[in-house]
C-alpha cells in the first residue's frame, strides 16, 4: 500500500502563503510533518467548537425576549466637551 503524499509549494506572491512558509521554515525539518498535522487538527477542532458555540448561543438567544427589558436612562448627561470631541472626529 502506497503512503499518501502531499507537496506544499507556496506561492510567495500570496501574502498568506508567504506568511505560512515563513512559519514553516522556522520549524526544524524533522518536526514539520508533526507541526502540519497538529495545525490541521487544531483548525478542525476550532471550527467544530465555533459551530457548537454558535448553536448554543442561538438557542439561548431564542429564549430571551429583549423587548421586555427595562431601559435605564443615564443618571448624568454626556458632557458637552465629550460631544464636541466626538463631532470633531
For each residue, the residues with C-beta under 8 A, 3 or more apart:
1:
2:
3:
4:
5:
6:
7:
8: 24 36
9:
10: 14 17 18 20 21
11: 14 17
12: 17 18 21
13: 18
14: 10 11 17 18
15: 18 19
16: 19 20
17: 10 11 12 14 20 21
18: 10 12 13 14 15 21 22
19: 15 16 22 23
20: 10 16 17 23 24
21: 10 12 17 18 24 25
22: 18 19 25 26
23: 19 20 26 27
24: 8 20 21 27 32 35 36
25: 21 22
26: 22 23
27: 23 24 31 32 35
28: 31 32
29: 32
30:
31: 27 28 34 35
32: 24 27 28 29 35 36
33: 36 37
34: 31 37 38
35: 24 27 31 32 38 39
36: 8 24 32 33 39 40
37: 33 34 40 41
38: 34 35 41 42
39: 35 36 42 43
40: 36 37 43 44
41: 37 38 44 45
42: 38 39 45 46
43: 39 40 46 47
44: 40 41 47 48
45: 41 42 48 49
46: 42 43 49 50
47: 43 44 50 51
48: 44 45 51 52
49: 45 46 52 53
50: 46 47 53 54
51: 47 48 54 55
52: 48 49 55 56
53: 49 50 56 57
54: 50 51 57 58
55: 51 52 58 59
56: 52 53 59 60
57: 53 54 60 61
58: 54 55 61 62
59: 55 56 62 63
60: 56 57 63 64
61: 57 58 64
62: 58 59
63: 59 60
64: 60 61
65: 68 69
66: 69
67:
68: 65
69: 65 66
70:
71:
72:
73:
74: 77 78
75:
76:
77: 74
78: 74 82 83
79: 82 83
80: 83 84
81: 84 85
82: 78 79 85 86
83: 78 79 80 86 87
84: 80 81 87 88
85: 81 82 88 89
86: 82 83 89
87: 83 84
88: 84 85
89: 85 86
